[in-house]
Amino acid sequence: MRFPIQHLAVLALAGALAACEHKIPDWPEDGYTTLSTPMAHPVMFAPQASSLSATERTRLVEFVRGAGLTPGSSVTVAAGGPKAAARQEAVAAAVRSAGPYSVSLVNDPSASDTVQVAAAGRPVLWPKRCMNPDGSLPEDLPLGCASDLNLAQQVERKSDLFQGRQMGPAFANPSVRAAERYLQLDGNGRTGAGTDSRDNGSQAGMVLPPPPAGTGSDTTDVSGATQ
């Protein structure tokens, strides 16, 4: 069965229009933000005990200091049971001894002899291009995400990722001045007085090296004069 050429052209055009209906996904937002991974640490208490053991206190202080928290960071202490208040105060005192952190006490009815300490981890720079529109992290790296991650690791000053620095004078200015001065030198390395820098012949004659002595051959300069 054969189709006229007009029918084939119509089918091809219909296919092209159908392909154009496919919506191209929006380009991710450019820029950077800071993300912190929540960290949790269980603090064990002996049955009916309200004070921390030396071992648990040392583990708690190491956890807080190793989390990379900044002064004023929030630390949550969740406990439950009849000894909850006393245990929370003991844990909060140990956290405050590790640094000036903001401690929040939370009641957790499901807790028994374990007090859960939660804190935001060390903040890291994260490209907005590597995030979903709702702020969640995607399963696969979107287009351009890997390049932005590498840039965040290589940049000299992290603040440049949020606001660029003012550019100074162009480095070409000293080079141009040096080149102009070089073009005005005579054969002895002295600046030629009254030399017109617009004279192409004189400039070329000063830039080109002198011919070697005793060659016995005539050399022609750029201006066409035979020496």
PyMOL CGO cylinders between C-alpha atoms (Angstrom):
from pymol import cmd
from pymol.cgo import CYLINDER

trace = [
    CYLINDER, 0.00, 0.00, 0.00, 1.46, 3.33, -1.05, 0.3, 1, 1, 1, 1, 1, 1,
    CYLINDER, 1.46, 3.33, -1.05, 0.75, 6.74, 0.46, 0.3, 1, 1, 1, 1, 1, 1,
    CYLINDER, 0.75, 6.74, 0.46, 0.96, 9.97, -1.54, 0.3, 1, 1, 1, 1, 1, 1,
    CYLINDER, 0.96, 9.97, -1.54, 3.81, 12.24, -0.68, 0.3, 1, 1, 1, 1, 1, 1,
    CYLINDER, 3.81, 12.24, -0.68, 1.34, 14.74, 0.77, 0.3, 1, 1, 1, 1, 1, 1,
    CYLINDER, 1.34, 14.74, 0.77, 0.10, 12.19, 3.30, 0.3, 1, 1, 1, 1, 1, 1,
    CYLINDER, 0.10, 12.19, 3.30, 3.62, 11.37, 4.39, 0.3, 1, 1, 1, 1, 1, 1,
    CYLINDER, 3.62, 11.37, 4.39, 4.38, 15.06, 4.91, 0.3, 1, 1, 1, 1, 1, 1,
    CYLINDER, 4.38, 15.06, 4.91, 1.24, 15.45, 7.03, 0.3, 1, 1, 1, 1, 1, 1,
    CYLINDER, 1.24, 15.45, 7.03, 2.21, 12.46, 9.18, 0.3, 1, 1, 1, 1, 1, 1,
    CYLINDER, 2.21, 12.46, 9.18, 5.72, 13.82, 9.68, 0.3, 1, 1, 1, 1, 1, 1,
    CYLINDER, 5.72, 13.82, 9.68, 4.36, 17.22, 10.69, 0.3, 1, 1, 1, 1, 1, 1,
    CYLINDER, 4.36, 17.22, 10.69, 1.93, 15.62, 13.15, 0.3, 1, 1, 1, 1, 1, 1,
    CYLINDER, 1.93, 15.62, 13.15, 4.80, 13.69, 14.74, 0.3, 1, 1, 1, 1, 1, 1,
    CYLINDER, 4.80, 13.69, 14.74, 6.87, 16.84, 15.07, 0.3, 1, 1, 1, 1, 1, 1,
    CYLINDER, 6.87, 16.84, 15.07, 3.99, 18.69, 16.75, 0.3, 1, 1, 1, 1, 1, 1,
    CYLINDER, 3.99, 18.69, 16.75, 3.47, 15.84, 19.17, 0.3, 1, 1, 1, 1, 1, 1,
    CYLINDER, 3.47, 15.84, 19.17, 7.14, 15.96, 20.12, 0.3, 1, 1, 1, 1, 1, 1,
    CYLINDER, 7.14, 15.96, 20.12, 6.91, 19.70, 20.75, 0.3, 1, 1, 1, 1, 1, 1,
    CYLINDER, 6.91, 19.70, 20.75, 4.16, 19.14, 23.31, 0.3, 1, 1, 1, 1, 1, 1,
    CYLINDER, 4.16, 19.14, 23.31, 6.69, 17.53, 25.65, 0.3, 1, 1, 1, 1, 1, 1,
    CYLINDER, 6.69, 17.53, 25.65, 7.40, 20.04, 28.39, 0.3, 1, 1, 1, 1, 1, 1,
    CYLINDER, 7.40, 20.04, 28.39, 11.05, 20.67, 29.10, 0.3, 1, 1, 1, 1, 1, 1,
    CYLINDER, 11.05, 20.67, 29.10, 11.64, 20.63, 32.89, 0.3, 1, 1, 1, 1, 1, 1,
    CYLINDER, 11.64, 20.63, 32.89, 12.44, 23.95, 34.52, 0.3, 1, 1, 1, 1, 1, 1,
    CYLINDER, 12.44, 23.95, 34.52, 16.12, 24.73, 34.96, 0.3, 1, 1, 1, 1, 1, 1,
    CYLINDER, 16.12, 24.73, 34.96, 17.06, 24.37, 38.64, 0.3, 1, 1, 1, 1, 1, 1,
    CYLINDER, 17.06, 24.37, 38.64, 17.65, 27.51, 40.65, 0.3, 1, 1, 1, 1, 1, 1,
    CYLINDER, 17.65, 27.51, 40.65, 21.22, 28.75, 40.74, 0.3, 1, 1, 1, 1, 1, 1,
    CYLINDER, 21.22, 28.75, 40.74, 23.09, 29.63, 43.92, 0.3, 1, 1, 1, 1, 1, 1,
    CYLINDER, 23.09, 29.63, 43.92, 24.07, 27.97, 47.20, 0.3, 1, 1, 1, 1, 1, 1,
    CYLINDER, 24.07, 27.97, 47.20, 22.57, 27.35, 50.61, 0.3, 1, 1, 1, 1, 1, 1,
    CYLINDER, 22.57, 27.35, 50.61, 23.68, 25.69, 53.85, 0.3, 1, 1, 1, 1, 1, 1,
    CYLINDER, 23.68, 25.69, 53.85, 22.50, 22.25, 54.94, 0.3, 1, 1, 1, 1, 1, 1,
    CYLINDER, 22.50, 22.25, 54.94, 23.00, 20.39, 58.19, 0.3, 1, 1, 1, 1, 1, 1,
    CYLINDER, 23.00, 20.39, 58.19, 22.53, 16.68, 58.76, 0.3, 1, 1, 1, 1, 1, 1,
    CYLINDER, 22.53, 16.68, 58.76, 20.77, 15.94, 62.06, 0.3, 1, 1, 1, 1, 1, 1,
    CYLINDER, 20.77, 15.94, 62.06, 22.83, 13.86, 64.46, 0.3, 1, 1, 1, 1, 1, 1,
    CYLINDER, 22.83, 13.86, 64.46, 21.60, 11.83, 67.43, 0.3, 1, 1, 1, 1, 1, 1,
    CYLINDER, 21.60, 11.83, 67.43, 23.36, 10.37, 70.45, 0.3, 1, 1, 1, 1, 1, 1,
    CYLINDER, 23.36, 10.37, 70.45, 21.86, 8.07, 73.12, 0.3, 1, 1, 1, 1, 1, 1,
    CYLINDER, 21.86, 8.07, 73.12, 22.89, 8.66, 76.74, 0.3, 1, 1, 1, 1, 1, 1,
    CYLINDER, 22.89, 8.66, 76.74, 22.49, 5.59, 78.95, 0.3, 1, 1, 1, 1, 1, 1,
    CYLINDER, 22.49, 5.59, 78.95, 21.52, 5.80, 82.62, 0.3, 1, 1, 1, 1, 1, 1,
    CYLINDER, 21.52, 5.80, 82.62, 21.61, 3.07, 85.19, 0.3, 1, 1, 1, 1, 1, 1,
    CYLINDER, 21.61, 3.07, 85.19, 18.16, 1.98, 86.43, 0.3, 1, 1, 1, 1, 1, 1,
    CYLINDER, 18.16, 1.98, 86.43, 16.73, 4.53, 88.86, 0.3, 1, 1, 1, 1, 1, 1,
    CYLINDER, 16.73, 4.53, 88.86, 19.89, 6.67, 88.46, 0.3, 1, 1, 1, 1, 1, 1,
    CYLINDER, 19.89, 6.67, 88.46, 19.68, 10.43, 87.92, 0.3, 1, 1, 1, 1, 1, 1,
    CYLINDER, 19.68, 10.43, 87.92, 23.35, 11.27, 87.42, 0.3, 1, 1, 1, 1, 1, 1,
    CYLINDER, 23.35, 11.27, 87.42, 25.65, 10.60, 84.50, 0.3, 1, 1, 1, 1, 1, 1,
    CYLINDER, 25.65, 10.60, 84.50, 28.44, 8.10, 84.79, 0.3, 1, 1, 1, 1, 1, 1,
    CYLINDER, 28.44, 8.10, 84.79, 31.95, 9.28, 83.93, 0.3, 1, 1, 1, 1, 1, 1,
    CYLINDER, 31.95, 9.28, 83.93, 31.96, 7.16, 80.78, 0.3, 1, 1, 1, 1, 1, 1,
    CYLINDER, 31.96, 7.16, 80.78, 28.64, 8.49, 79.50, 0.3, 1, 1, 1, 1, 1, 1,
    CYLINDER, 28.64, 8.49, 79.50, 29.62, 12.05, 80.28, 0.3, 1, 1, 1, 1, 1, 1,
    CYLINDER, 29.62, 12.05, 80.28, 32.85, 11.69, 78.29, 0.3, 1, 1, 1, 1, 1, 1,
    CYLINDER, 32.85, 11.69, 78.29, 30.99, 10.14, 75.34, 0.3, 1, 1, 1, 1, 1, 1,
    CYLINDER, 30.99, 10.14, 75.34, 28.41, 12.93, 75.40, 0.3, 1, 1, 1, 1, 1, 1,
    CYLINDER, 28.41, 12.93, 75.40, 31.01, 15.71, 75.43, 0.3, 1, 1, 1, 1, 1, 1,
    CYLINDER, 31.01, 15.71, 75.43, 32.93, 14.07, 72.57, 0.3, 1, 1, 1, 1, 1, 1,
    CYLINDER, 32.93, 14.07, 72.57, 29.71, 13.80, 70.55, 0.3, 1, 1, 1, 1, 1, 1,
    CYLINDER, 29.71, 13.80, 70.55, 28.83, 17.47, 71.00, 0.3, 1, 1, 1, 1, 1, 1,
    CYLINDER, 28.83, 17.47, 71.00, 32.32, 18.70, 70.16, 0.3, 1, 1, 1, 1, 1, 1,
    CYLINDER, 32.32, 18.70, 70.16, 32.65, 16.35, 67.20, 0.3, 1, 1, 1, 1, 1, 1,
    CYLINDER, 32.65, 16.35, 67.20, 29.35, 17.47, 65.71, 0.3, 1, 1, 1, 1, 1, 1,
    CYLINDER, 29.35, 17.47, 65.71, 30.94, 20.76, 64.63, 0.3, 1, 1, 1, 1, 1, 1,
    CYLINDER, 30.94, 20.76, 64.63, 28.29, 22.91, 66.28, 0.3, 1, 1, 1, 1, 1, 1,
    CYLINDER, 28.29, 22.91, 66.28, 28.65, 26.67, 66.29, 0.3, 1, 1, 1, 1, 1, 1,
    CYLINDER, 28.65, 26.67, 66.29, 28.02, 28.78, 69.41, 0.3, 1, 1, 1, 1, 1, 1,
    CYLINDER, 28.02, 28.78, 69.41, 24.31, 29.12, 69.99, 0.3, 1, 1, 1, 1, 1, 1,
    CYLINDER, 24.31, 29.12, 69.99, 23.39, 25.95, 68.09, 0.3, 1, 1, 1, 1, 1, 1,
    CYLINDER, 23.39, 25.95, 68.09, 20.29, 24.14, 69.28, 0.3, 1, 1, 1, 1, 1, 1,
    CYLINDER, 20.29, 24.14, 69.28, 20.62, 20.82, 71.13, 0.3, 1, 1, 1, 1, 1, 1,
    CYLINDER, 20.62, 20.82, 71.13, 17.52, 18.83, 72.05, 0.3, 1, 1, 1, 1, 1, 1,
    CYLINDER, 17.52, 18.83, 72.05, 17.43, 16.53, 75.08, 0.3, 1, 1, 1, 1, 1, 1,
    CYLINDER, 17.43, 16.53, 75.08, 14.50, 14.08, 75.10, 0.3, 1, 1, 1, 1, 1, 1,
    CYLINDER, 14.50, 14.08, 75.10, 13.72, 11.93, 78.13, 0.3, 1, 1, 1, 1, 1, 1,
    CYLINDER, 13.72, 11.93, 78.13, 10.77, 10.18, 79.74, 0.3, 1, 1, 1, 1, 1, 1,
    CYLINDER, 10.77, 10.18, 79.74, 9.74, 8.40, 82.91, 0.3, 1, 1, 1, 1, 1, 1,
    CYLINDER, 9.74, 8.40, 82.91, 9.77, 9.50, 86.55, 0.3, 1, 1, 1, 1, 1, 1,
    CYLINDER, 9.77, 9.50, 86.55, 13.47, 10.46, 86.40, 0.3, 1, 1, 1, 1, 1, 1,
    CYLINDER, 13.47, 10.46, 86.40, 13.12, 12.46, 83.18, 0.3, 1, 1, 1, 1, 1, 1,
    CYLINDER, 13.12, 12.46, 83.18, 13.56, 15.94, 84.66, 0.3, 1, 1, 1, 1, 1, 1,
    CYLINDER, 13.56, 15.94, 84.66, 16.64, 15.07, 86.73, 0.3, 1, 1, 1, 1, 1, 1,
    CYLINDER, 16.64, 15.07, 86.73, 18.26, 13.19, 83.85, 0.3, 1, 1, 1, 1, 1, 1,
    CYLINDER, 18.26, 13.19, 83.85, 17.59, 16.04, 81.44, 0.3, 1, 1, 1, 1, 1, 1,
    CYLINDER, 17.59, 16.04, 81.44, 19.25, 18.50, 83.80, 0.3, 1, 1, 1, 1, 1, 1,
    CYLINDER, 19.25, 18.50, 83.80, 22.30, 16.23, 84.15, 0.3, 1, 1, 1, 1, 1, 1,
    CYLINDER, 22.30, 16.23, 84.15, 22.63, 15.89, 80.36, 0.3, 1, 1, 1, 1, 1, 1,
    CYLINDER, 22.63, 15.89, 80.36, 22.00, 19.61, 79.78, 0.3, 1, 1, 1, 1, 1, 1,
    CYLINDER, 22.00, 19.61, 79.78, 24.74, 20.52, 82.27, 0.3, 1, 1, 1, 1, 1, 1,
    CYLINDER, 24.74, 20.52, 82.27, 27.21, 18.29, 80.42, 0.3, 1, 1, 1, 1, 1, 1,
    CYLINDER, 27.21, 18.29, 80.42, 26.24, 19.82, 77.05, 0.3, 1, 1, 1, 1, 1, 1,
    CYLINDER, 26.24, 19.82, 77.05, 26.65, 23.38, 78.36, 0.3, 1, 1, 1, 1, 1, 1,
    CYLINDER, 26.65, 23.38, 78.36, 30.08, 22.50, 79.71, 0.3, 1, 1, 1, 1, 1, 1,
    CYLINDER, 30.08, 22.50, 79.71, 31.16, 21.59, 76.15, 0.3, 1, 1, 1, 1, 1, 1,
    CYLINDER, 31.16, 21.59, 76.15, 30.19, 24.99, 74.69, 0.3, 1, 1, 1, 1, 1, 1,
    CYLINDER, 30.19, 24.99, 74.69, 27.67, 27.84, 74.63, 0.3, 1, 1, 1, 1, 1, 1,
    CYLINDER, 27.67, 27.84, 74.63, 24.81, 25.90, 73.08, 0.3, 1, 1, 1, 1, 1, 1,
    CYLINDER, 24.81, 25.90, 73.08, 21.06, 26.39, 73.32, 0.3, 1, 1, 1, 1, 1, 1,
    CYLINDER, 21.06, 26.39, 73.32, 19.57, 23.35, 75.08, 0.3, 1, 1, 1, 1, 1, 1,
    CYLINDER, 19.57, 23.35, 75.08, 15.89, 22.43, 74.68, 0.3, 1, 1, 1, 1, 1, 1,
    CYLINDER, 15.89, 22.43, 74.68, 14.22, 19.84, 76.96, 0.3, 1, 1, 1, 1, 1, 1,
    CYLINDER, 14.22, 19.84, 76.96, 11.60, 17.59, 75.35, 0.3, 1, 1, 1, 1, 1, 1,
    CYLINDER, 11.60, 17.59, 75.35, 9.35, 15.02, 77.02, 0.3, 1, 1, 1, 1, 1, 1,
    CYLINDER, 9.35, 15.02, 77.02, 9.47, 11.59, 75.40, 0.3, 1, 1, 1, 1, 1, 1,
    CYLINDER, 9.47, 11.59, 75.40, 7.04, 9.13, 77.04, 0.3, 1, 1, 1, 1, 1, 1,
    CYLINDER, 7.04, 9.13, 77.04, 8.52, 6.19, 75.12, 0.3, 1, 1, 1, 1, 1, 1,
    CYLINDER, 8.52, 6.19, 75.12, 11.97, 6.67, 76.67, 0.3, 1, 1, 1, 1, 1, 1,
    CYLINDER, 11.97, 6.67, 76.67, 13.05, 4.49, 79.58, 0.3, 1, 1, 1, 1, 1, 1,
    CYLINDER, 13.05, 4.49, 79.58, 16.64, 4.65, 80.80, 0.3, 1, 1, 1, 1, 1, 1,
    CYLINDER, 16.64, 4.65, 80.80, 17.96, 6.29, 77.64, 0.3, 1, 1, 1, 1, 1, 1,
    CYLINDER, 17.96, 6.29, 77.64, 18.07, 10.02, 76.99, 0.3, 1, 1, 1, 1, 1, 1,
    CYLINDER, 18.07, 10.02, 76.99, 18.23, 11.01, 73.34, 0.3, 1, 1, 1, 1, 1, 1,
    CYLINDER, 18.23, 11.01, 73.34, 20.42, 13.99, 72.45, 0.3, 1, 1, 1, 1, 1, 1,
    CYLINDER, 20.42, 13.99, 72.45, 19.87, 15.46, 68.98, 0.3, 1, 1, 1, 1, 1, 1,
    CYLINDER, 19.87, 15.46, 68.98, 21.73, 18.29, 67.28, 0.3, 1, 1, 1, 1, 1, 1,
    CYLINDER, 21.73, 18.29, 67.28, 22.17, 19.72, 63.81, 0.3, 1, 1, 1, 1, 1, 1,
    CYLINDER, 22.17, 19.72, 63.81, 25.43, 18.56, 62.29, 0.3, 1, 1, 1, 1, 1, 1,
    CYLINDER, 25.43, 18.56, 62.29, 28.19, 20.61, 60.77, 0.3, 1, 1, 1, 1, 1, 1,
    CYLINDER, 28.19, 20.61, 60.77, 26.73, 23.03, 58.18, 0.3, 1, 1, 1, 1, 1, 1,
    CYLINDER, 26.73, 23.03, 58.18, 27.95, 22.46, 54.64, 0.3, 1, 1, 1, 1, 1, 1,
    CYLINDER, 27.95, 22.46, 54.64, 27.53, 24.44, 51.45, 0.3, 1, 1, 1, 1, 1, 1,
    CYLINDER, 27.53, 24.44, 51.45, 25.06, 22.82, 49.12, 0.3, 1, 1, 1, 1, 1, 1,
    CYLINDER, 25.06, 22.82, 49.12, 24.08, 23.95, 45.60, 0.3, 1, 1, 1, 1, 1, 1,
    CYLINDER, 24.08, 23.95, 45.60, 20.43, 24.78, 45.08, 0.3, 1, 1, 1, 1, 1, 1,
    CYLINDER, 20.43, 24.78, 45.08, 20.78, 23.04, 41.74, 0.3, 1, 1, 1, 1, 1, 1,
    CYLINDER, 20.78, 23.04, 41.74, 21.16, 19.78, 43.70, 0.3, 1, 1, 1, 1, 1, 1,
    CYLINDER, 21.16, 19.78, 43.70, 17.78, 20.15, 45.44, 0.3, 1, 1, 1, 1, 1, 1,
    CYLINDER, 17.78, 20.15, 45.44, 14.18, 19.51, 44.50, 0.3, 1, 1, 1, 1, 1, 1,
    CYLINDER, 14.18, 19.51, 44.50, 11.78, 22.48, 44.25, 0.3, 1, 1, 1, 1, 1, 1,
    CYLINDER, 11.78, 22.48, 44.25, 10.35, 21.58, 47.69, 0.3, 1, 1, 1, 1, 1, 1,
    CYLINDER, 10.35, 21.58, 47.69, 13.80, 21.68, 49.31, 0.3, 1, 1, 1, 1, 1, 1,
    CYLINDER, 13.80, 21.68, 49.31, 14.30, 17.92, 49.55, 0.3, 1, 1, 1, 1, 1, 1,
    CYLINDER, 14.30, 17.92, 49.55, 17.31, 16.10, 48.18, 0.3, 1, 1, 1, 1, 1, 1,
    CYLINDER, 17.31, 16.10, 48.18, 16.87, 14.20, 44.89, 0.3, 1, 1, 1, 1, 1, 1,
    CYLINDER, 16.87, 14.20, 44.89, 17.78, 10.57, 44.41, 0.3, 1, 1, 1, 1, 1, 1,
    CYLINDER, 17.78, 10.57, 44.41, 19.88, 11.32, 41.32, 0.3, 1, 1, 1, 1, 1, 1,
    CYLINDER, 19.88, 11.32, 41.32, 22.13, 14.30, 40.71, 0.3, 1, 1, 1, 1, 1, 1,
    CYLINDER, 22.13, 14.30, 40.71, 20.39, 16.83, 38.44, 0.3, 1, 1, 1, 1, 1, 1,
    CYLINDER, 20.39, 16.83, 38.44, 22.07, 18.49, 35.48, 0.3, 1, 1, 1, 1, 1, 1,
    CYLINDER, 22.07, 18.49, 35.48, 24.90, 20.79, 36.61, 0.3, 1, 1, 1, 1, 1, 1,
    CYLINDER, 24.90, 20.79, 36.61, 24.87, 19.55, 40.21, 0.3, 1, 1, 1, 1, 1, 1,
    CYLINDER, 24.87, 19.55, 40.21, 28.29, 17.88, 40.09, 0.3, 1, 1, 1, 1, 1, 1,
    CYLINDER, 28.29, 17.88, 40.09, 29.94, 21.00, 38.64, 0.3, 1, 1, 1, 1, 1, 1,
    CYLINDER, 29.94, 21.00, 38.64, 28.49, 23.19, 41.42, 0.3, 1, 1, 1, 1, 1, 1,
    CYLINDER, 28.49, 23.19, 41.42, 29.63, 20.73, 44.07, 0.3, 1, 1, 1, 1, 1, 1,
    CYLINDER, 29.63, 20.73, 44.07, 33.18, 20.78, 42.69, 0.3, 1, 1, 1, 1, 1, 1,
    CYLINDER, 33.18, 20.78, 42.69, 33.14, 24.58, 42.61, 0.3, 1, 1, 1, 1, 1, 1,
    CYLINDER, 33.14, 24.58, 42.61, 32.13, 24.72, 46.29, 0.3, 1, 1, 1, 1, 1, 1,
    CYLINDER, 32.13, 24.72, 46.29, 35.14, 22.55, 47.15, 0.3, 1, 1, 1, 1, 1, 1,
    CYLINDER, 35.14, 22.55, 47.15, 37.63, 24.53, 45.07, 0.3, 1, 1, 1, 1, 1, 1,
    CYLINDER, 37.63, 24.53, 45.07, 36.64, 28.14, 45.70, 0.3, 1, 1, 1, 1, 1, 1,
    CYLINDER, 36.64, 28.14, 45.70, 39.15, 30.17, 47.72, 0.3, 1, 1, 1, 1, 1, 1,
    CYLINDER, 39.15, 30.17, 47.72, 36.59, 32.08, 49.77, 0.3, 1, 1, 1, 1, 1, 1,
    CYLINDER, 36.59, 32.08, 49.77, 33.23, 30.46, 50.46, 0.3, 1, 1, 1, 1, 1, 1,
    CYLINDER, 33.23, 30.46, 50.46, 31.62, 33.90, 50.71, 0.3, 1, 1, 1, 1, 1, 1,
    CYLINDER, 31.62, 33.90, 50.71, 32.28, 34.42, 46.98, 0.3, 1, 1, 1, 1, 1, 1,
    CYLINDER, 32.28, 34.42, 46.98, 29.59, 31.84, 46.28, 0.3, 1, 1, 1, 1, 1, 1,
    CYLINDER, 29.59, 31.84, 46.28, 26.98, 34.16, 47.78, 0.3, 1, 1, 1, 1, 1, 1,
    CYLINDER, 26.98, 34.16, 47.78, 28.34, 37.56, 46.76, 0.3, 1, 1, 1, 1, 1, 1,
    CYLINDER, 28.34, 37.56, 46.76, 31.23, 38.27, 44.41, 0.3, 1, 1, 1, 1, 1, 1,
    CYLINDER, 31.23, 38.27, 44.41, 34.08, 40.66, 45.16, 0.3, 1, 1, 1, 1, 1, 1,
    CYLINDER, 34.08, 40.66, 45.16, 34.68, 43.94, 43.35, 0.3, 1, 1, 1, 1, 1, 1,
    CYLINDER, 34.68, 43.94, 43.35, 37.16, 43.59, 40.51, 0.3, 1, 1, 1, 1, 1, 1,
    CYLINDER, 37.16, 43.59, 40.51, 40.32, 45.67, 40.68, 0.3, 1, 1, 1, 1, 1, 1,
    CYLINDER, 40.32, 45.67, 40.68, 42.13, 47.40, 37.83, 0.3, 1, 1, 1, 1, 1, 1,
    CYLINDER, 42.13, 47.40, 37.83, 42.82, 45.35, 34.74, 0.3, 1, 1, 1, 1, 1, 1,
    CYLINDER, 42.82, 45.35, 34.74, 46.23, 43.67, 34.71, 0.3, 1, 1, 1, 1, 1, 1,
    CYLINDER, 46.23, 43.67, 34.71, 46.66, 44.61, 31.04, 0.3, 1, 1, 1, 1, 1, 1,
    CYLINDER, 46.66, 44.61, 31.04, 47.44, 48.26, 31.86, 0.3, 1, 1, 1, 1, 1, 1,
    CYLINDER, 47.44, 48.26, 31.86, 51.03, 47.67, 33.10, 0.3, 1, 1, 1, 1, 1, 1,
    CYLINDER, 51.03, 47.67, 33.10, 51.71, 45.34, 30.17, 0.3, 1, 1, 1, 1, 1, 1,
    CYLINDER, 51.71, 45.34, 30.17, 50.50, 47.90, 27.64, 0.3, 1, 1, 1, 1, 1, 1,
    CYLINDER, 50.50, 47.90, 27.64, 52.61, 50.66, 29.18, 0.3, 1, 1, 1, 1, 1, 1,
    CYLINDER, 52.61, 50.66, 29.18, 55.68, 48.40, 29.16, 0.3, 1, 1, 1, 1, 1, 1,
    CYLINDER, 55.68, 48.40, 29.16, 55.09, 47.52, 25.50, 0.3, 1, 1, 1, 1, 1, 1,
    CYLINDER, 55.09, 47.52, 25.50, 54.73, 51.18, 24.53, 0.3, 1, 1, 1, 1, 1, 1,
    CYLINDER, 54.73, 51.18, 24.53, 57.94, 52.04, 26.34, 0.3, 1, 1, 1, 1, 1, 1,
    CYLINDER, 57.94, 52.04, 26.34, 59.73, 49.16, 24.63, 0.3, 1, 1, 1, 1, 1, 1,
    CYLINDER, 59.73, 49.16, 24.63, 58.61, 50.35, 21.20, 0.3, 1, 1, 1, 1, 1, 1,
    CYLINDER, 58.61, 50.35, 21.20, 60.09, 53.80, 21.89, 0.3, 1, 1, 1, 1, 1, 1,
    CYLINDER, 60.09, 53.80, 21.89, 63.58, 52.49, 22.70, 0.3, 1, 1, 1, 1, 1, 1,
    CYLINDER, 63.58, 52.49, 22.70, 66.42, 52.95, 20.26, 0.3, 1, 1, 1, 1, 1, 1,
    CYLINDER, 66.42, 52.95, 20.26, 69.01, 50.32, 19.47, 0.3, 1, 1, 1, 1, 1, 1,
    CYLINDER, 69.01, 50.32, 19.47, 71.08, 51.21, 22.58, 0.3, 1, 1, 1, 1, 1, 1,
    CYLINDER, 71.08, 51.21, 22.58, 68.23, 50.72, 25.02, 0.3, 1, 1, 1, 1, 1, 1,
    CYLINDER, 68.23, 50.72, 25.02, 67.54, 54.46, 25.36, 0.3, 1, 1, 1, 1, 1, 1,
    CYLINDER, 67.54, 54.46, 25.36, 64.25, 56.19, 24.74, 0.3, 1, 1, 1, 1, 1, 1,
    CYLINDER, 64.25, 56.19, 24.74, 64.45, 57.95, 21.38, 0.3, 1, 1, 1, 1, 1, 1,
    CYLINDER, 64.45, 57.95, 21.38, 63.61, 61.64, 21.73, 0.3, 1, 1, 1, 1, 1, 1,
    CYLINDER, 63.61, 61.64, 21.73, 61.21, 62.96, 19.16, 0.3, 1, 1, 1, 1, 1, 1,
    CYLINDER, 61.21, 62.96, 19.16, 60.36, 59.50, 17.87, 0.3, 1, 1, 1, 1, 1, 1,
    CYLINDER, 60.36, 59.50, 17.87, 56.86, 59.29, 16.51, 0.3, 1, 1, 1, 1, 1, 1,
    CYLINDER, 56.86, 59.29, 16.51, 55.28, 56.16, 17.95, 0.3, 1, 1, 1, 1, 1, 1,
    CYLINDER, 55.28, 56.16, 17.95, 52.89, 56.11, 15.00, 0.3, 1, 1, 1, 1, 1, 1,
    CYLINDER, 52.89, 56.11, 15.00, 55.71, 55.51, 12.51, 0.3, 1, 1, 1, 1, 1, 1,
    CYLINDER, 55.71, 55.51, 12.51, 55.35, 51.82, 11.68, 0.3, 1, 1, 1, 1, 1, 1,
    CYLINDER, 55.35, 51.82, 11.68, 58.73, 51.66, 10.02, 0.3, 1, 1, 1, 1, 1, 1,
    CYLINDER, 58.73, 51.66, 10.02, 60.64, 53.04, 13.00, 0.3, 1, 1, 1, 1, 1, 1,
    CYLINDER, 60.64, 53.04, 13.00, 58.71, 50.84, 15.41, 0.3, 1, 1, 1, 1, 1, 1,
    CYLINDER, 58.71, 50.84, 15.41, 59.45, 47.72, 13.44, 0.3, 1, 1, 1, 1, 1, 1,
    CYLINDER, 59.45, 47.72, 13.44, 63.08, 48.73, 13.07, 0.3, 1, 1, 1, 1, 1, 1,
    CYLINDER, 63.08, 48.73, 13.07, 63.43, 49.09, 16.84, 0.3, 1, 1, 1, 1, 1, 1,
    CYLINDER, 63.43, 49.09, 16.84, 61.59, 45.86, 17.62, 0.3, 1, 1, 1, 1, 1, 1,
    CYLINDER, 61.59, 45.86, 17.62, 63.48, 43.70, 15.13, 0.3, 1, 1, 1, 1, 1, 1,
    CYLINDER, 63.48, 43.70, 15.13, 66.95, 42.63, 16.31, 0.3, 1, 1, 1, 1, 1, 1,
    CYLINDER, 66.95, 42.63, 16.31, 69.94, 44.08, 14.42, 0.3, 1, 1, 1, 1, 1, 1,
    CYLINDER, 69.94, 44.08, 14.42, 71.49, 41.86, 11.75, 0.3, 1, 1, 1, 1, 1, 1,
    CYLINDER, 71.49, 41.86, 11.75, 74.53, 39.84, 12.76, 0.3, 1, 1, 1, 1, 1, 1,
    CYLINDER, 74.53, 39.84, 12.76, 77.85, 41.51, 12.01, 0.3, 1, 1, 1, 1, 1, 1,
    CYLINDER, 77.85, 41.51, 12.01, 79.97, 40.26, 9.10, 0.3, 1, 1, 1, 1, 1, 1,
    CYLINDER, 79.97, 40.26, 9.10, 77.25, 38.39, 7.31, 0.3, 1, 1, 1, 1, 1, 1,
    CYLINDER, 77.25, 38.39, 7.31, 78.08, 40.13, 4.01, 0.3, 1, 1, 1, 1, 1, 1,
    CYLINDER, 78.08, 40.13, 4.01, 74.47, 40.07, 2.88, 0.3, 1, 1, 1, 1, 1, 1,
    CYLINDER, 74.47, 40.07, 2.88, 72.18, 42.99, 2.37, 0.3, 1, 1, 1, 1, 1, 1,
    CYLINDER, 72.18, 42.99, 2.37, 69.20, 43.23, 4.69, 0.3, 1, 1, 1, 1, 1, 1,
    CYLINDER, 69.20, 43.23, 4.69, 66.06, 45.07, 3.92, 0.3, 1, 1, 1, 1, 1, 1,
    CYLINDER, 66.06, 45.07, 3.92, 64.09, 46.76, 6.69, 0.3, 1, 1, 1, 1, 1, 1,
    CYLINDER, 64.09, 46.76, 6.69, 60.34, 46.93, 6.80, 0.3, 1, 1, 1, 1, 1, 1,
    CYLINDER, 60.34, 46.93, 6.80, 60.23, 50.33, 5.17, 0.3, 1, 1, 1, 1, 1, 1,
    CYLINDER, 60.23, 50.33, 5.17, 61.86, 48.86, 2.03, 0.3, 1, 1, 1, 1, 1, 1,
    CYLINDER, 61.86, 48.86, 2.03, 65.23, 50.67, 2.24, 0.3, 1, 1, 1, 1, 1, 1,
    CYLINDER, 65.23, 50.67, 2.24, 68.27, 48.57, 1.43, 0.3, 1, 1, 1, 1, 1, 1,
    CYLINDER, 68.27, 48.57, 1.43, 71.19, 48.73, 3.83, 0.3, 1, 1, 1, 1, 1, 1,
]
cmd.load_cgo(trace, "trace")
